[in-house]
Amino acid sequence: MKTMCLAWAGNKFGHPNHAVNSYQKHVVDTVARGVDETTAISAWMEGALAQLPELN
């Protein structure tokens, strides 16, 4: 799942490490607190898309 998410995020963050760090913070850490993985991924994707300049 992580590999697919990071592939999706590849062009949405300024640097590949930003995508990895964001995924860790907003998905992995959230799931560790008991949130459903699908819910965490969905929220992370929505947040990433909301930050794209061409969409705002």
N, C-alpha and C positions, 0 to 999 in steps of 0.2 A: 504494500500500500504506500509506504513512504517513497519508494522509487517512482511510482506513478505520480504522486503528488509533487515531488520535486521536479519531475520532467514537465509537468503542467506549469509549474512556477518559473521555469527557466527564463522566460522572457518578460516576467512580470516584476522582477526585482533587479536592482542595479548591478548586483554582483551575485554569483552563485552562493557564496557564503551567507548572504543576507537571506536567501530563500531557506537555507538549511537552519539558520538561527531562528528565523520566524516560525518554521515548522516545529522546531523543538519547543519553542516557547508557547505557541498557540495550539498545538495539537498534542504533542507528547506529554507536556506538563499538564495540560487540561485533562487528558485521559487519565493520567496518574491521580488526579483529584476526583475521579469517579464519573466524569462526563463520557457519554457514549462516543466512540471513535468517529462514527459517521457525522454526528452533530458537531464535533470539534473540527473535523475537516471542512465541513460545509461553512462554518463560521469563519474559518481561516481563509478559505477561498473567496468568500464574499468580502472580507476585509482587504485581501490583496487586490481584488478587482476595484474596490472603492478608491484605492490609492493611485490607480493608473490615471495619469493626467488626461489622456484622450477620452476617458469615460466621464470626467468631471466637468 
